[in-house]
Amino acid sequence: MLTELQKDMLTELVNVYVGQAANMLSEIVDKHIVLSIPEVELISISDVDPGDRRYKLFFSEGHLFRSSLQFGYDFQGKAFLMFPAEQAKVLANMCLGELTETIEPEECRLLDTDLDVLKEVSNILLNAIIGEFGNFLEMKLEYVLPDIELLHVTHSDPQILLQNEVYVLVLHTSFLLADTNVKGIILIALSMNSISSLLDKMNALLEDDHG
Amino acid sequence: MDNLVIQALGKINMGILIIDRQLKVILWNGWLERFTGKSKEEVIGRNLLEVCPRFKLNMYQNILQNALYQGQSRFCSSALHKAFILPKENEDEHFYKQNMHVEPLYENGRNYAMIQISDMTNTSTRVYKLKNLIKELDVEYNKVKISEKISKHLSMHDSLTGLPNRRAFNERLIWAINHAERSEGRLAVLFVDTDGFKQINDTYGHEVGDQVLVETAKRLKENIRSTDSVARLSGDEFSIILNQLNDDHDAEVVCEKLGTAFIAPIEVSSNFIHLSLSIGISVYPRHGEEPAELLRYADQAMYRIKKNGKSGYAMYDSQRDQYG
């Protein structure tokens, strides 16, 4: 869907955005957090290959932490940040200063405070990414606080996560702190207009570079 | 209607304040009046940073700027932040737990930010207690699991020699027979009785007798394969399961080896005690297929050795081995 050049450009852009979010998070939790987006893709969710390990999150049964943030006006869509519940617990513990390397799925108990912490983390991250995309496209944005949910996903559910066949920007995320490496995924479902604007803007920039 | 909205804001169970782009307080609701003791007349029109010094921190100024200039909403969790608004200045920021929501508002082309403060002190205390309770339960659960493991071990082992007891032996024999049946293999049951143990007890006393049994268990264990099992059935009676035998003769080879192992005397408290073994053998499936049957036949074969002068081994023979 994206050319290599477009992918590289988006990856670079998004890493700058999440770098700011990581700084903010580091300041709040008073620890150095590295947050990276090693890979960015633009896909139709219905085209995802269930065998692709990067999308394991969608196709494995289990509990899933999901935070979603609706944004609108000129740049429109919905962003999701998702982690398997046990990874979400590691992230919450890490922010609360309770370091745990791994959590077994059956030991994963997300308490009220954990959910609040995850709500703030996702708020910071999604705001940074969506806000900067808005700035990049020079488009007006309106957004609200993210909604958080703990879902139980069964094999037949992946499509329900995003109810319609939509194009999504997939950002594979990685939080690094001490010995932990929490991996999650950010999906940004964009309206067709927003996708076109994004691609147009990137193509214009790339042409400038090569022209 | 405006009056009703103002009354509702006054009664609502959370702090709500609105500021403009100059951070001037426009609205200060009843909850904040009650919590801080500062009336709206005192606060409205003043700069937020003077009223609530916590917002002087860069982090919070950025959050406010993002709401006022970028339209960003922001949630701050009580778990990650100290209290935003205190009842009095210089009070402990760690004691009060508050969640904060910052939302942009717009009116007549102007931007405002609404700050909502929810008191989470009780919830945090509850979560803290709950976390401790969960930790305690985990510790207790682990203790119970360990003690169950110990009880199970004790109930299946002989406390003197540490060998499996009769109950454990019966379970192992059932398992071994099932395995042999599935793999069409053969196994042997040895019934081992020490010769003259009563006399040792009478001559040297029970303490020495016990040490002899411990050494007997050790020698038996050392002279079988790790895949075989030895158990203490009672007193000076032991039993051995020899798994996966190629032929019946293998069991006799093991009995020879066991006999040799007891040629050297057992040294206890400077006493050198000579002990020999009488061993009966039964083989699955040749002599029987039931655990009790195999043990009984091995016992009967052992009695033949006892009757014929002790010290040695014998294979079960249905013609020759009968009690009495």
Interface residues (C-beta under 8 A of the other chain):
Chain A: M24 E27 I28 V29 C95 L96 R109 L111 D112 T113 D114 D116 V117 K119 E120 N123 I124 N127 G131 L141 E142 Y143 V144 L145 P146
Chain B: M59 N62 N66 Q70 G71 Q72 S73 R74 F75 C76 S77 S78 A79 L80 H81 N99 H101 E103 M120 T123 S124 V127 L130 K131 I134
